[in-house]
Amino acid sequence: MTTAGLLLYGVYVAVLLVLAVPLGRLCARVLGGEPTFLSRVLGPFERVLYRVAGVRPDAEMHWREYTAAVLLFNVLGLVVVYALQRLQPLLPLNPQELGAVAPDLAFNTAVSFASNTNWQAYGGETTLSYLTQMLGLTVQNFVSAATGIAVLAALVRAFVRRRADTIGNFWADLVRSTLYILLPLSLVWAVLLAGQGVVQTLDPSAHATLLHTATGPEGQVLTEQTIALGPGASQIAIKQLGTNGGGFYNVNSAHPLENPTGLSNLFECLAILLIPAALCLTFGRMVGDRRQGWAVLAAMVAIFLPLLALCAWSEGQLAPELVALGVDPSAGNLEGKELRFGADASALWATATTAASNGSVNAMHDSFNPLGGLVAMWLMQLGEVVFGGVGSGLYGMLVFAIIAVFLAGLMVGRTPEYLGKKIEAFEVKMAALVVLLPSAGVLLGTAIAVATEAGRAGMSNPGVHGFSEVLYGFSSASNNNGSAFAGLGANSFFYNTALGLCMLIGRYGVIVPVLALAGSLARKQPVPPGPGTMPTHTPLFVLLLVAAVILVGALTFVPALALGPIVEHLTMTGAHP
């Protein structure tokens, strides 16, 4: 870690927290149904949408109705994205005349974007038409993120309400989150990125004459290069802000037309954590105690910063074998990284993108040193709650808060409470499902993959690193991240199907218990604080919350990590028999 790197990290965290405050205030007003400075302009559009859809925004829903609406909307989105891929040759805005996407890959991609995972087993610029990118992927980037915000809003309302049978209206939450939060921010970010040179056009691919001839993969002489273009900036803005992460180009934000400058790199990296950080402060405002929001945010930062430091330290090192060959170690590990970003900025991006359920990359995680790869992998395995996805990260962290107060209650022998609501058997069961279902997807999926020929066929590296590739892939899919150790060949029937199922479980197997939890909490009468009530805004609670997240992650995944990046690190450093 260099001095410049430390300065970069300090500026990044400071700007993030400064921007989170006003955005958190805006989100609280939007989710509370209050007017904002955008209401005069966008309010008529909101009302038109309700009339066209036949929705009464003031009609509250029972948690089962809310859940059914979430699932129905997401299934319809999945079907639309699948159909667009399969019918691609027959549809307009396909200047490259790209063919239909294979059924298993189309299924994987449709599930990926509907579930806010954005796992990509294809090259975007060579597989999907402009129409599919815009109407399918970009639309899902908005509505999948808005779905996460809506579910969070329902859970937060449940903490506030007394003996209520309803938790809000999903359609109103979806529309308001999209119209007043995601759309304006995406417009601003798209303009910023286009100003830095990010591609934004409907022109077909450009063709450039090479200054020197090159040899193709089959020995042919190449005199021309095809440069893929398209409506990039608009999609990249929402892929970052919505913690979607799916790249317009195959190499994602390592591509010079997707992330051309140091400033565009900062803009895109800030966007990853901006809304998740702001929603913590939104939570505090909505429950009427801003200290609660700052406590949750503090817990996230307390986990994020040490892991960022570990990743930066790891990528600042050079493998002993390379040092022995005379390679200059001062620049750190530059394998798989863009020289214009270097090791420090690449480590920051890798930590941010896996702390959030973003999954975009500006470097190849497969080329990270073992401990750098471990940081990225473990952040996902913690449940994508260290900031996490838009909405989904915070409702996952609130579930851990419930687990934390439950553990504290066991230690002192009294019924646990959180924000005045008693945490009883049903709430603990739902919290357990939220934590265990994604973990089961990771461990069972990895076990099946390494035990079958179809799974091992995708491993481009033997032994320990190959195992890490598979473990990373299932960690990413089951926790709706979307990034990958690029060495895993995932475009096969086995991986397209297995990872698609893990994405479904990781998204909807969490949303359903969270909404059931919301329904149960909304019906409870708040208990007034007493002498034995544990404050949930103090440094002690922050420490307890951090411990709950780390302990669950450690107990669940350290054995698997020991078989992958840990033993690989020991082997690399020579600390092995």
Residue pairs with C-beta under 8 A, 6 or more apart in sequence:
1 309
1 312
1 313
1 316
1 344
2 316
2 344
4 344
5 312
5 316
5 343
5 344
5 345
5 347
5 348
8 344
8 345
8 348
9 308
9 312
9 344
9 348
12 266
12 269
12 270
12 348
13 301
13 305
15 270
16 270
16 273
16 274
16 277
17 277
19 270
19 274
19 278
20 274
20 277
20 278
20 280
20 281
20 297
21 278
21 281
23 185
23 274
23 275
23 278
24 277
24 278
24 279
24 280
24 281
24 282
24 284
24 285
24 293
25 281
25 282
25 285
26 36
26 180
26 181
26 278
27 149
27 181
27 275
27 278
27 279
27 282
28 281
28 282
28 285
28 286
29 35
29 36
30 36
30 176
30 177
30 180
30 181
31 149
31 153
31 156
31 173
31 176
31 177
31 282
31 286
32 286
33 57
33 172
33 176
35 43
36 180
38 180
38 184
39 180
42 179
42 180
45 179
46 175
46 176
46 179
49 55
49 175
49 179
50 56
50 57
50 171
50 172
50 175
53 171
55 169
55 171
55 172
55 175
56 169
57 169
57 171
57 172
57 175
58 169
58 172
59 169
60 166
60 167
60 168
60 169
61 69
61 166
61 167
61 168
61 169
61 170
62 165
62 166
62 167
62 519
63 154
63 167
63 515
63 516
63 518
63 519
63 522
64 519
66 154
66 167
66 168
66 169
66 170
66 515
66 518
67 511
67 512
67 515
67 516
69 170
69 171
70 147
70 150
70 151
70 170
70 511
70 515
71 508
71 512
73 143
73 147
73 170
73 174
74 114
74 115
74 144
74 147
74 508
75 114
77 113
77 114
77 139
77 140
77 143
77 144
78 110
78 111
78 114
79 110
80 136
81 109
81 110
81 113
81 114
81 132
81 136
81 137
81 140
82 106
82 107
82 109
82 110
84 91
84 131
84 132
84 135
84 136
85 100
85 101
85 105
85 106
85 109
85 110
85 128
85 132
85 136
86 100
86 101
86 103
86 106
87 100
88 94
88 98
88 99
88 100
88 101
88 128
88 129
88 131
88 132
89 97
89 98
89 99
89 100
91 129
91 131
91 132
92 131
93 129
93 130
93 131
93 134
93 202
94 129
94 130
94 131
95 130
95 203
95 204
95 205
96 129
96 204
96 205
98 126
98 127
98 128
98 129
100 106
101 109
101 122
101 127
101 128
104 493
104 496
104 497
105 121
105 122
105 491
105 496
107 496
107 497
107 500
108 119
108 121
108 495
108 496
108 497
108 499
108 500
109 120
109 121
109 122
111 117
111 500
111 503
111 504
112 118
112 119
112 120
112 246
112 482
112 500
112 503
113 136
113 137
113 140
113 141
113 144
113 244
113 246
114 140
114 144
115 144
115 480
115 503
115 504
115 506
115 507
115 508
116 144
116 145
116 147
116 148
116 242
116 243
116 244
116 357
116 389
116 390
116 392
116 480
116 507
117 357
117 359
117 476
117 477
117 480
117 481
117 482
117 503
117 506
117 507
118 141
118 239
118 244
118 245
118 246
118 359
118 482
119 246
119 359
119 476
119 477
119 482
119 484
119 490
119 499
119 503
120 246
120 247
120 250
120 482
121 490
121 491
121 495
121 496
121 499
122 128
122 250
122 491
123 249
123 250
124 133
124 246
124 247
124 248
124 249
124 250
125 205
125 228
125 230
125 248
125 249
125 250
126 228
126 250
128 136
128 137
130 202
130 230
130 231
133 230
133 231
133 235
133 248
134 231
134 234
134 235
137 235
137 246
138 231
138 234
138 235
138 238
140 244
141 235
141 238
141 239
141 242
141 244
141 246
142 178
142 182
142 183
142 186
142 238
142 242
143 174
143 178
144 242
144 244
145 177
145 182
145 238
145 241
145 242
145 243
145 244
145 275
145 389
145 390
145 391
146 173
146 174
146 177
146 178
146 181
146 182
147 174
147 391
147 511
148 389
148 390
148 391
148 392
148 395
149 173
149 177
149 181
149 279
149 390
149 391
150 168
150 170
150 173
150 174
150 177
150 391
151 391
151 392
151 395
151 511
151 514
151 515
152 279
152 283
152 391
152 392
152 394
152 395
153 168
153 173
153 177
153 286
153 391
154 167
154 168
154 170
154 173
154 515
154 518
155 167
155 395
155 398
155 514
155 515
155 517
155 518
155 521
156 282
156 283
156 286
156 287
157 167
157 168
157 286
157 518
157 522
158 164
158 167
158 517
158 518
158 519
158 520
158 521
158 522
159 287
159 418
159 419
159 420
159 421
159 521
160 286
160 287
160 288
161 167
161 522
162 524
162 525
162 526
163 523
163 524
163 525
164 522
164 523
165 522
165 523
166 522
167 515
167 518
167 519
167 522
181 275
182 238
182 241
182 242
185 237
185 241
185 274
185 275
186 234
186 237
186 238
186 241
186 242
187 237
189 237
189 238
189 240
189 241
189 267
189 271
190 200
190 233
190 234
190 236
190 237
191 233
192 264
192 267
193 233
193 236
193 237
193 264
193 267
193 268
194 200
194 233
196 260
196 261
196 263
196 264
196 267
197 257
197 260
197 261
197 264
198 232
198 233
198 236
198 257
198 258
198 259
198 260
198 264
199 229
199 230
199 232
199 233
199 248
199 257
199 258
200 231
200 232
200 233
200 234
201 229
201 230
201 231
202 230
202 231
203 229
204 229
205 226
205 227
205 228
205 229
206 226
206 227
206 229
207 224
207 225
207 226
207 227
208 224
208 225
208 227
209 223
209 224
210 222
210 223
210 224
210 225
213 221
213 222
213 223
214 221
214 222
215 221
215 222
216 222
227 257
228 249
228 257
229 257
230 248
232 248
232 249
232 257
232 258
235 248
236 247
236 248
236 253
236 258
236 259
236 268
237 271
238 244
239 245
239 246
239 247
239 248
239 360
240 268
240 271
240 272
240 358
240 360
241 271
241 274
241 275
241 390
242 275
242 390
243 272
243 275
243 276
243 356
243 357
243 358
243 388
243 389
243 390
243 393
244 358
244 359
244 482
245 252
245 353
245 357
245 358
245 359
245 360
245 481
245 482
245 483
246 359
246 360
246 482
247 253
247 255
247 258
247 360
247 361
248 255
248 258
249 255
249 257
249 258
251 258
251 361
252 258
252 360
252 361
252 362
253 259
253 265
253 268
253 349
253 360
253 361
253 362
254 338
254 361
254 362
254 363
254 364
259 265
259 268
259 362
261 340
262 340
262 341
262 345
265 341
265 345
265 349
265 362
268 360
268 362
269 345
269 348
269 349
269 352
269 362
272 349
272 352
272 353
272 356
272 358
272 360
273 352
273 355
273 356
273 387
275 390
276 356
276 387
276 388
276 389
276 390
276 393
276 394
277 297
277 300
277 387
279 390
279 391
279 393
279 394
280 293
280 294
280 296
280 297
280 300
280 394
281 290
281 293
281 294
281 297
282 293
283 292
283 293
283 296
283 394
283 398
284 290
284 291
284 292
284 293
284 294
284 296
285 293
287 293
287 419
289 419
289 537
291 537
292 419
292 536
292 537
294 537
295 536
295 537
295 538
295 541
295 542
295 545
296 394
296 397
296 398
296 401
296 545
298 539
298 542
299 397
299 542
299 545
299 546
299 549
300 355
300 385
300 386
300 387
300 397
302 542
302 546
303 382
303 386
303 546
303 549
303 550
304 351
304 355
304 386
304 387
307 351
307 355
307 375
307 378
307 379
307 386
308 347
308 348
308 351
308 375
310 371
310 375
311 347
311 350
311 351
311 368
311 371
311 372
311 375
311 376
312 343
312 344
312 347
312 348
313 371
314 333
314 347
314 368
314 369
314 370
314 371
314 372
314 375
315 332
315 333
315 343
315 344
315 346
315 347
315 368
315 369
315 372
316 332
316 333
316 343
316 344
317 329
317 332
317 333
317 369
318 327
318 329
318 332
318 333
319 333
319 369
319 572
320 572
320 573
320 574
322 329
323 329
331 342
331 343
332 342
332 343
332 344
333 343
333 367
333 368
333 369
333 372
334 342
334 343
335 367
336 363
336 364
336 365
336 366
336 367
336 368
336 486
337 343
337 346
337 363
337 364
337 367
338 346
338 362
338 363
341 349
341 362
341 363
345 362
346 362
346 363
347 372
349 360
349 361
349 362
349 363
350 361
350 363
350 365
350 368
350 372
350 375
350 376
351 375
351 376
351 379
352 358
352 387
353 359
353 360
353 361
353 376
353 481
353 483
354 375
354 376
354 377
354 379
354 380
354 481
354 483
355 379
355 384
355 386
355 387
355 388
356 384
356 387
356 388
356 389
356 393
357 380
357 384
357 388
357 389
357 392
357 393
357 479
357 480
357 481
357 482
358 389
358 481
358 482
358 483
359 476
359 481
359 482
359 483
360 482
360 483
361 483
364 486
365 372
365 373
365 376
365 472
365 483
365 484
365 485
365 486
366 373
366 469
366 484
366 485
366 486
366 487
366 488
368 376
369 569
369 572
370 468
370 565
370 566
370 568
370 569
370 572
371 565
371 569
373 468
373 472
373 485
373 565
374 561
374 564
374 565
374 566
374 569
376 472
376 483
377 468
377 471
377 472
377 475
377 561
377 564
377 565
378 553
378 557
378 561
379 386
380 475
380 476
380 479
380 481
380 483
381 439
381 442
381 475
381 479
381 553
381 556
381 557
382 549
382 550
382 552
382 553
383 396
383 400
383 434
383 435
383 438
383 439
383 479
383 549
383 552
383 553
384 392
384 393
384 396
384 479
384 480
384 481
385 393
385 396
385 397
385 400
385 549
386 393
386 549
387 393
388 394
388 396
388 397
389 480
392 480
392 507
392 510
395 514
396 434
396 510
397 545
397 549
399 430
399 431
399 434
399 435
399 514
399 517
400 431
400 435
400 545
400 548
400 549
400 552
401 418
401 536
401 545
401 548
402 416
402 418
402 423
402 427
402 428
402 431
402 517
403 428
403 431
403 435
403 548
403 552
404 541
404 544
404 545
404 547
404 548
405 416
405 417
405 418
405 423
405 534
405 536
406 416
406 423
406 428
406 431
407 544
407 548
408 416
408 534
408 544
409 415
409 416
409 417
409 423
409 534
410 416
412 532
412 534
414 532
415 422
415 423
415 424
416 422
416 423
416 534
417 423
417 527
417 533
417 534
418 536
419 526
419 536
420 526
420 527
420 528
420 529
421 521
421 524
421 526
421 527
422 524
422 527
426 520
427 517
427 520
427 521
430 513
430 514
430 516
430 517
430 520
431 513
431 517
433 509
433 510
433 513
434 510
434 513
434 514
434 517
435 552
437 505
437 506
437 509
437 510
437 513
438 478
438 479
438 505
438 506
438 509
438 510
439 478
439 556
439 557
440 505
441 474
441 477
441 478
441 501
441 502
441 505
441 506
442 471
442 474
442 475
442 478
442 479
442 502
442 557
442 560
443 474
443 556
443 557
443 560
445 474
445 477
445 478
445 498
445 499
445 502
446 467
446 470
446 471
446 474
446 560
448 455
448 498
449 455
449 456
449 458
449 470
449 473
449 474
449 494
449 495
449 498
450 456
450 467
450 470
452 494
454 492
454 493
454 494
455 470
455 494
455 495
455 498
456 466
457 489
457 492
457 494
458 469
458 470
458 488
458 489
458 490
458 492
458 494
458 495
459 466
459 467
459 469
459 470
459 487
459 488
459 489
460 466
460 469
460 487
460 488
460 489
461 469
461 487
464 563
464 564
464 567
464 568
464 571
465 487
465 564
465 568
466 487
467 563
467 564
468 485
468 564
468 565
468 568
469 485
469 487
469 488
470 488
471 560
471 561
471 564
472 484
472 485
472 488
473 484
473 485
473 488
473 490
473 495
473 499
474 498
474 499
474 502
475 481
476 482
476 483
476 484
477 499
477 500
477 502
477 503
477 506
478 502
478 503
478 505
478 506
479 506
480 503
480 506
480 507
484 490
488 495
489 495
490 496
490 499
534 541
535 541
567 576
570 576
